[in-house]
Amino acid sequence: MSFTYLNNREGNHPDDYSRGLTYRKLLEEVCRFANVLKDHGVRKGDRVSIYMPMILELPIAMLACARIGAVHSIVFAGFSSDSLAERMFDCRAKVLITADGAWRGEKALYLKSLCDVALEKVEELGHTVEKCIVVSHLKRVTPCAEDHVEQDIPWTEDRDFWWHEEMEDKEPACYPEWMEAEDPLFMLYTSGSTGKPKGVLHTTAGYLLYAATTFKIVFDYKPGDIYWCTADIGWITGHSYVVYGPLANGATSVMFEGTPFFPDNDRFWAVIDKYKVTQFYTAPTAIRALMKFGEEPVLKHNLNGLKVLGSVGEPINPEAWLWFYRYIGKEKCSIVDTFWQTETGGHVITPIPGATPMKPGSASFPFFGVKPTLLDESGIEIKGEGEGYLVFSQPWPGMMRTLYNNHERFESTYFSKFPGFYCTGDGELRVSMHNLL
């Protein structure tokens, strides 16, 4: 195929290396790393923890797991060693994949050191992660602090292995493991703000179908478009709309390691201009932060190629919505304010570009096949306008199937409050669709 997967990897620093990856090259790299995992004893059903920055090896590792039927469990690389240890222990990870470190703005993060602490804690809990595969990343990127002093990378022989050394002699072909539709694809732990983190389990066919379909329709993706989602792959947005959804549609996309404010507060707009992005998907928190700098940083760059703007992660207030619409979209772009969760796998309430009206601050209508209902505290349906609990009355392909090793908690958390409904845990305000754009 002639499509490019990651049109370019945009690093933390604008001078960092940029690396394009075609679909053919991606397949070869995935197969090589799948063979690495197999050589280290990983088999269908084994769990592989991943704790990495936004580098190309991250989606390669995910897809290598999927190719051999291993279940990947990604932990956001901003989480502590305690959080990593808790998740590795809960899923009984066989292998950990990480990097020596990364830069986040002007701050150096030494990930391997954190991993070693986490691996020790897992041992204390009674489980051993057998192998740790490490990407050498720090030496290939630009140091972002003048007084930076490199730290030694801790190393344990017979447990730790460099990614590049493991890849050297591996065949670029690996026959895929045949999977049933309901076999596990990955688990992703929620933050655990209400207790022990929940290992949300998604399966192979339904999740991929839903991620692919929602990506194509919600972003109105067409051949030749350049798509960019700013989310970290450590979150569900990155799983569905940086990796699986775009790939399943043969999309050309941008993968970004940096922050909106480094080295300057126009970084997002510079990246959009550089890669001629047509669909841009980001969080309201970023939009509100960038609003504070006014329109001057935006006007430095050509954003005329944009067609669809997306919002994800939290409700977007009307003021931020209108700023996004006027100054980034030039009042010509559709805005898709998407509501969904780690548990839903993909968008469940969202506008459709060019097909549904837009209302600032409103996620608008359910996606195809999704049946939302508004209930009061007693479980009585609220008709018309009102505020209550958002629940769904029928399943959809991308929904979670269970919590890893804890189906009882799955049932009690999501289905016990209102029997017969999936309870999102979120409130909903339903209003009339007036003041539309």
C-alpha positions in Angstrom: 0.0 0.0 0.0 1.2 3.5 -0.7 -0.5 5.1 2.3 1.7 6.4 5.1 0.7 5.4 8.6 2.4 8.0 10.7 3.0 10.8 8.2 5.8 11.8 10.6 6.6 11.4 14.2 6.8 14.9 15.6 9.1 14.8 18.6 9.1 16.8 21.9 11.6 19.3 20.3 11.0 20.7 16.8 14.5 19.6 15.9 14.0 16.0 16.8 14.2 13.4 14.1 11.1 12.9 12.1 10.4 9.4 10.8 7.8 8.4 8.3 6.4 4.9 8.4 4.6 3.3 5.5 2.1 0.5 6.0 4.5 -2.0 4.5 7.4 -0.9 6.8 5.0 -0.9 9.8 4.0 -4.5 9.0 7.7 -5.6 8.8 8.5 -3.9 12.1 5.5 -5.4 13.8 6.4 -8.9 12.6 10.0 -8.5 13.8 8.9 -7.4 17.2 6.3 -10.2 17.3 9.1 -12.6 16.8 11.1 -10.9 19.6 8.2 -11.5 21.9 7.8 -15.1 20.8 11.5 -15.7 21.4 11.0 -14.4 25.0 8.2 -16.9 25.6 5.2 -14.8 25.0 2.2 -16.8 23.8 -1.5 -16.3 23.1 -3.3 -15.0 26.2 -0.2 -13.8 28.0 -0.3 -10.2 29.3 2.4 -7.7 28.2 2.7 -4.4 30.0 3.8 -1.3 28.1 5.1 1.9 29.7 6.4 4.1 26.9 6.5 7.7 25.6 4.8 8.6 22.3 7.3 7.0 20.0 6.8 4.7 17.0 7.9 1.7 18.9 4.7 2.0 21.1 2.2 1.2 18.3 4.6 -1.4 16.9 4.6 -3.1 20.3 0.8 -3.0 20.6 0.3 -4.5 17.1 3.0 -7.1 17.7 1.1 -8.3 20.8 -2.2 -8.4 18.8 -0.4 -10.4 16.0 0.5 -13.2 18.3 -2.6 -13.1 20.5 -1.0 -11.5 23.6 -3.0 -9.0 25.5 -1.4 -5.6 25.8 -1.8 -3.5 28.9 -0.6 0.0 28.4 0.2 2.2 31.4 0.4 6.0 30.8 4.1 6.9 31.1 3.2 9.8 33.4 2.0 7.4 36.1 4.1 6.6 39.1 6.1 3.4 39.8 3.4 2.4 42.3 0.7 2.7 39.6 2.7 0.7 37.2 3.5 -2.0 39.7 -0.2 -2.3 40.8 -1.3 -2.8 37.2 1.5 -5.2 36.3 0.7 -7.3 39.4 -3.1 -7.3 38.7 -2.7 -8.6 35.2 0.3 -10.8 36.0 2.3 -9.4 33.2 4.9 -11.7 31.6 7.0 -8.9 29.9 7.4 -5.2 30.3 8.2 -2.9 27.4 9.6 0.5 28.1 12.2 3.2 27.1 15.2 4.5 28.8 13.5 7.8 29.1 11.9 10.8 27.3 11.6 14.5 27.4 8.3 16.1 28.4 8.8 19.8 27.5 11.9 20.8 29.4 11.7 17.9 31.9 13.6 14.7 31.5 11.8 11.5 32.5 13.9 8.5 33.3 11.4 5.7 32.7 13.7 2.8 33.1 14.5 3.8 36.6 10.9 4.0 37.5 10.3 0.6 35.9 13.0 -1.0 38.0 11.3 0.3 41.2 8.0 -1.0 39.9 9.5 -4.4 39.1 10.8 -4.7 42.6 7.4 -3.8 44.1 5.8 -6.5 41.9 8.3 -9.0 43.2 7.3 -8.0 46.8 3.7 -8.6 45.9 4.5 -12.1 44.8 4.8 -12.0 41.0 7.8 -11.9 38.7 7.8 -10.0 35.4 10.2 -12.2 33.5 11.7 -9.8 30.9 12.0 -6.0 30.3 12.6 -4.8 26.8 14.0 -1.2 26.5 14.0 1.3 23.7 17.1 3.5 23.5 15.3 6.8 23.0 17.2 9.6 24.9 20.3 9.6 22.7 18.3 10.1 19.5 16.4 13.2 20.6 17.3 16.8 21.5 18.1 17.6 25.2 15.7 20.3 26.2 17.4 21.8 29.3 20.7 23.6 29.2 22.0 22.2 32.6 20.9 18.7 31.8 23.2 15.9 33.2 22.6 12.4 31.8 21.8 9.7 34.3 23.0 6.1 34.1 20.3 3.7 32.9 19.9 0.9 35.5 20.3 -2.6 34.1 19.8 -6.2 35.2 21.5 -8.8 33.1 19.3 -11.7 31.9 16.2 -9.7 32.5 16.7 -6.4 30.6 17.2 -6.3 26.8 17.7 -3.5 24.3 15.0 -3.2 21.7 17.4 -2.5 18.8 19.6 -5.4 19.7 16.7 -7.8 19.9 15.4 -6.6 16.5 18.6 -7.0 14.6 18.3 -10.6 13.4 14.5 -11.0 13.4 12.6 -12.0 10.3 10.2 -9.4 9.0 7.4 -12.0 8.7 5.3 -13.5 11.4 2.2 -15.6 10.8 -0.7 -14.1 12.8 -2.4 -16.1 15.5 -6.0 -16.9 14.6 -8.3 -15.3 17.1 -12.0 -15.7 17.9 -14.1 -12.6 17.8 -14.5 -12.5 21.6 -10.8 -13.2 22.4 -9.2 -10.4 24.4 -7.3 -7.7 22.4 -6.2 -5.5 25.3 -6.9 -4.3 28.8 -6.6 -0.7 29.9 -6.8 0.3 33.6 -9.0 3.2 34.6 -7.4 5.6 37.0 -8.9 4.0 40.1 -10.0 7.3 41.6 -12.8 5.4 43.4 -10.7 2.5 44.6 -8.5 -0.2 43.0 -7.9 0.4 39.3 -10.3 -1.5 37.0 -8.8 -3.5 34.2 -11.3 -2.8 31.4 -11.1 -5.6 28.9 -11.8 -5.1 25.2 -12.1 -8.0 22.7 -10.9 -8.4 19.1 -13.7 -8.1 16.6 -16.2 -5.8 18.2 -13.8 -3.2 19.5 -11.9 -3.0 16.2 -15.1 -2.8 14.1 -16.4 0.0 16.4 -13.1 2.0 16.4 -12.8 1.8 12.6 -16.4 2.8 12.0 -16.6 5.7 14.4 -13.2 7.0 13.2 -14.3 7.0 9.5 -17.7 8.5 10.1 -17.2 10.9 13.0 -14.0 12.5 11.4 -15.3 12.2 7.8 -12.0 10.7 6.9 -11.2 10.6 3.2 -8.2 9.3 1.2 -5.6 12.1 1.1 -6.6 13.6 4.5 -4.0 14.1 7.2 -5.4 13.3 10.7 -3.9 14.3 14.1 -5.1 13.2 17.5 -3.0 14.8 20.3 -3.9 12.2 22.9 -1.4 9.9 24.5 -1.7 6.3 23.6 -1.7 5.5 27.3 -5.4 6.6 27.3 -8.3 5.0 25.5 -8.4 7.9 23.1 -4.9 7.0 21.9 -5.9 3.3 21.6 -9.0 4.0 19.5 -8.1 7.2 17.6 -4.3 7.2 17.3 -3.8 3.5 16.6 -6.6 1.1 15.9 -9.2 3.4 14.2 -6.9 5.2 11.8 -4.9 2.1 10.9 -8.1 0.1 10.1 -9.0 2.8 7.7 -5.6 3.1 6.0 -5.3 6.7 7.3 -2.4 9.0 7.2 -1.8 10.5 10.6 0.6 12.4 12.8 2.0 11.1 16.1 3.1 13.7 18.6 5.5 13.3 21.6 5.5 16.9 22.8 3.3 19.4 24.7 1.2 22.3 23.4 3.6 24.9 25.0 7.1 23.7 24.2 9.2 25.4 22.9 6.5 28.0 22.3 2.8 28.2 22.9 2.0 28.0 19.2 3.3 24.4 18.9 0.0 22.8 18.0 -0.7 25.4 15.3 2.9 24.9 13.9 2.4 21.1 13.7 -1.0 21.6 11.9 0.7 23.9 9.4 3.8 21.7 9.0 1.8 18.5 8.1 -1.2 20.2 6.5 -3.6 18.5 9.0 -7.2 18.2 7.9 -8.7 16.6 11.0 -7.6 17.8 14.5 -8.7 16.0 17.7 -7.8 17.4 21.1 -9.0 18.1 24.7 -10.9 21.0 26.0 -8.2 21.5 28.7 -5.7 22.2 25.9 -8.1 24.5 24.1 -8.8 26.6 27.2 -5.1 26.8 28.0 -4.3 28.0 24.5 -7.1 30.5 24.5 -5.2 32.5 27.2 -2.5 33.4 24.6 -5.0 34.9 22.3 -5.2 34.8 18.5 -1.6 36.0 17.7 0.1 32.6 18.0 -2.7 31.1 15.8 -2.3 33.8 13.1 1.4 32.9 12.6 0.3 29.7 10.8 -1.7 28.5 7.9 -4.6 26.4 9.2 -6.7 26.6 6.1 -6.5 22.8 5.4 -8.6 22.0 8.5 -12.0 20.4 7.8 -13.0 18.8 11.1 -12.2 19.7 14.7 -12.8 17.3 17.5 -13.1 17.6 21.3 -12.6 14.7 23.7 -12.0 13.8 27.4 -14.4 16.1 29.2 -17.3 18.5 28.4 -16.3 21.6 26.5 -17.7 24.9 27.7 -19.4 27.1 25.1 -16.8 29.8 25.3 -14.0 27.3 24.4 -16.1 25.8 21.7 -16.7 29.1 20.1 -13.1 30.1 20.2 -12.1 26.8 18.6 -14.8 27.3 15.9 -13.9 30.9 15.1 -10.1 31.1 15.4 -9.0 27.5 14.6 -11.7 26.5 12.3 -12.3 29.9 10.8 -16.1 29.2 11.1 -15.7 26.7 8.3 -15.0 23.5 10.2 -17.4 21.0 11.7 -16.8 20.5 15.4 -17.4 17.0 16.8 -17.8 17.2 20.6 -17.5 13.5 21.4 -18.7 11.7 24.5 -17.4 8.3 25.3 -15.5 6.3 27.9 -12.7 3.8 28.3 -15.5 1.3 28.8 -17.4 2.2 25.6 -14.4 1.7 23.3 -15.4 4.5 21.0 -17.7 7.4 20.5 -21.3 6.9 21.8 -22.7 10.4 21.6 -21.3 12.7 18.9 -22.2 15.1 16.0 -21.6 13.8 12.5 -19.8 16.4 10.2 -22.2 17.9 7.7 -25.1 15.7 8.9 -26.1 16.9 12.3 -26.5 20.5 13.6 -23.9 21.8 16.1 -24.6 23.4 19.4 -21.7 24.8 21.5 -21.1 22.7 24.5 -23.4 19.8 23.4 -22.4 16.3 22.3 -25.7 16.3 20.4 -26.9 12.8 19.2 -26.1 9.1 19.8 -24.0 7.3 17.3 -25.6 4.6 15.2 -26.9 1.7 17.2 -26.4 3.4 20.5 -29.6 3.8 22.6 -29.2 6.3 25.5 -31.8 6.8 28.1 -32.1 9.4 30.9 -33.2 8.1 34.3 -33.9 9.7 37.6 -32.6 8.4 40.9 -35.5 5.9 41.1 -34.8 4.5 37.7 -37.8 6.2 36.1 -37.2 7.5 32.5 -37.1 11.2 32.1 -38.9 12.3 28.9 -38.1 15.5 27.0 -35.8 18.0 28.6 -34.3 17.2 32.0 -31.2 16.1 34.0 -30.4 12.7 35.3 -28.3 9.5 34.9 -27.0 8.6 31.4 -27.6 4.9 30.7 -27.7 2.7 27.6 -30.5 0.2 27.0 -28.7 -2.1 24.5 -25.1 -3.2 23.8 -22.9 -1.9 20.9 -19.9 -3.6 19.3 -17.2 -1.6 21.1 -18.3 -1.9 24.7 -16.1 -3.6 27.3 -16.8 -7.2 28.0 -15.6 -7.5 31.6 -13.1 -6.3 34.2 -10.0 -8.5 34.1 -10.3 -11.3 36.7 -13.2 -9.5 38.3 -16.5 -10.0 36.5 -18.5 -9.6 39.7 -17.2 -6.0 40.0 -18.0 -5.5 36.3 -21.6 -6.4 37.0 -21.9 -4.4 40.3 -20.3 -1.3 38.9 -22.1 -1.0 35.6 -25.3 -2.9 35.8 -26.6 -3.1 39.4 -27.8 0.5 40.0 -30.3 0.3 37.1 -31.0 -3.4 36.2 -31.3 -3.8 32.4 -29.2 -0.8 31.6 -25.5 0.0 31.3 -24.9 2.9 33.7 -22.1 5.3 32.6 -21.8 6.9 36.0 -22.2 10.2 34.3 -25.0 12.7 34.5 -26.7 14.1 31.5 -28.5 17.3 30.7 -30.9 17.0 27.8 -32.0 20.3 26.3 -33.7 21.4 23.1 -31.4 21.9 20.1 -31.9 25.6 19.6 -29.2 28.2 19.0 -27.6 25.8 16.4 -24.7 26.4 14.0 
